[in-house]
Amino acid sequence: MNLPPRKLLVFLSFFFFLECLILPTTLAGNLKFDFPSFTLRNLTLLGDSYLRNGVVGLTRELGVPSSSSGSVICNTPITFFDPETNITASFSTRFSFSINNINPNSYGDGLTFFLSPDNQTLGSPGGYLGLVNSSQLTKNKFVAVEIDTRLDSHFDDPNEHHVGLDIDSLNSIKTADPTLRGIDLKSGNLITAWIDYKNDQKNLNVSMSYSSFKPAKPILSVKIDLSSYLKEFMYVGFSASTEGSTELHLIEDWSFQTFGFRPARPRFHPHNVSDNSVTVTPVIPVSNSTNKHHNNLGLGLVIAGPAFFCIVFVVFGWVSVKKWKETKTDKSFKPELLTGPREFSYKELKSATKGFHSSRILGHGAFGTVYKAFFLGSGTISAVKRSKHTHEGKTEFLAELSIIASLRHKNLVQLQGWCAEKGELLLVYEFMPNGSLDEVLYQEPEQGMLLKWSQRYNIAMGTASVLTYLHQECEQQVIHRDIKTSNILLDGNFNPRLGDFGLARLMEHDKSPVSTLTAGTMGYLAPEYLQFGKATEKTDVFSYGVVILEVACGRRPIEKEPNSQKMVNLVDWVWGLYSEGKLIEAADKRLNGEFKEEEMRKLLLVGLSCANPDCMERPLMRRVLQILNGEAELLVVPKMKPCLTFSCSIPLSLEEIVSDSEEQTTASPLYELKIA
């Protein structure tokens, strides 16, 4: 709504006057949502879950048996308990799902619908249904309905085809066999399920049908009081898992609603009333002297009231005009921002970073400086990326914001919010306590913790998983364009989180992506990207190959030989050892041989495959993930590195190759570049 300043003042003043008379209640309200198909805007995808063509897949879609777990959670916390009225909500949900398998002999393990106080609920593969951690069985709290397709004696399953109610444990309170109602969970057909809980009746029903019509009789009916398990705020979602099977778990649509809360009523002043009654003050006769006193008081109020209101009107009007001007100033910018992440105030971020003090600097990215931020009110720590409000800075800021805000993966850095004030652009990220991979990888043992082999292999797999998601599992493909160790951050458990999407570009699947600017970091850039400036998923694969060679070898992409000024390219060095039959000698000497030789060999060969100069010979990231998981065979790597020859005019001075800086240098003349 756009109003001129004068009308805006009248509207706001009238609104303010009404606010003085009526205050809304803060009672909990009933909620309802309906997803005929899914988008990333309202969902968080965890583990191996993915979104394709509006349908959520909860476990990996592979042609070979695998172990997998994933969950999808609605971003909106839902009120299930109102402490003011002591009312617990009833709820009802309907969703359509299918369980399919290309190999009828390898079914398992099933899926769940769950309610949890945690929006990061993800469990282990196998019989844990992606809901419970195998090492911490009581860690995750939940109320869930399991749709189980494998008999697991550890959890007292009755058979390999049942539905059950679970509370904080996969040992079901009660189970039922849907085949008795003609429902085959493993048929691959679309099944519609209804789950209804009525708090006043203390009863939960589960119904299923192949059609959209709800059956008269439920498959499972449980007499239970969930009021002690339903907290004030809960998250709702789905989870699933497999263990050595190719079972697929798909959710095609979903609706959900709560009901049972009392409707909110207005509170009128000066009476302090409950939500169920309005106190009426009786008329009491008073003396004349009292009436005279009241008349004088009333006359005073008549005179003072308008004066007071005028003062309030002027003050409120001044504030409103100021806010209106600020809104007008940012009019061309803020509509471009997404509504998902929280908007922080500049004052809040400045305070949290101690005025962007140099002592709070965590590092420098391609388009900004990153600061450590302490939010005293919430007691949390975040990372704030700061860039100047220039044209280029704004472009990259919006690119990063629009991309990160729409993506959900356990190996992505979580965007918490943004700020666009004082001529500056700021992004607020989840803080990664172990910093970036390059900082940890190149620490000497006496200076810090040396990454163990198991941690390195997990980093390689986690990075492969998130790139598989970006390249092949998003609705819209994302090419990162700057995969390197300094952009891979490590959380408290040294799990990798990919960040810095300032150079990323969204593109439709199966379209030819063309970049007008060669961007990235020397040493990680694919030869065809240097030549033609076209960023594709294969250029990301090349960069990934360099990264995992770094992880395995503990060497930078380009570095000087000891006691020499000669520059050594990591890919060339590893390929040279491979051609001599000495591949394992490339392993990081600081590991002192404490690694699994088979895994080391696999990681080195995958690195060489990804860093092949011929882009057509590089594997897709999905294939890389399968190889690292032991679900696919290694690619054949030629003993001699392939040779490509082409002409180009790109800046490749020695200083630029060695430097990790993003600053431009003077272009060198046309020459022939030979990639051997």
Secondary structure, DSSP 8 states (H G I E B T S, - for coil): ----HHHHHHHHHHHHHHHHHEE--------EEEESS--GGGEEEEET-EEETTEEE-S---SS-EEEEEEEEESS-EE-EETTTTEE-EEEEEEEEEEE-SSTT----EEEEEEES-TT----SGGGTTTS-SS-TTTS--EEEEEE-S--GGGT-SSSSEEEEEESSSS-SEEE-GGGGT--TTS-S-EEEEEEEETTTTEEEEEEESSSS--SS-SEEEE---TTT--SEEEEEEEEEEEEE--EEEEEEEEEEEE-------EESS----SS-----------HHHHHHHHHHHHHHHHHHHHHHHHHHHHHHHHHHHHHHHHHHTTTTGGGS-SSSEE--HHHHHHHTTTT-GGGEEEEETTEEEEEEEETTTTEEEEEEEEE-SHHHHHHHHHHHHHHHT---TTB--EEEEEEETTEEEEEEE--TT-BHHHHHT--TTTS----HHHHHHHHHHHHHHHHIIIIISSSEEE-S---GGGEEE-TT--EEE---TT-EEE-TTS----SS--S-TTS--HHHHHH----HHHHHHHHHHHHHHHHH---SEEE-TTS--EEEHHHHHHHHHHTT-GGGGS-GGGTT-S-HHHHHHHHHHHHHHT-SSGGGS--HHHHHHHHTTSS------SS---EEEEE-----HHHHH------------EEEEE-
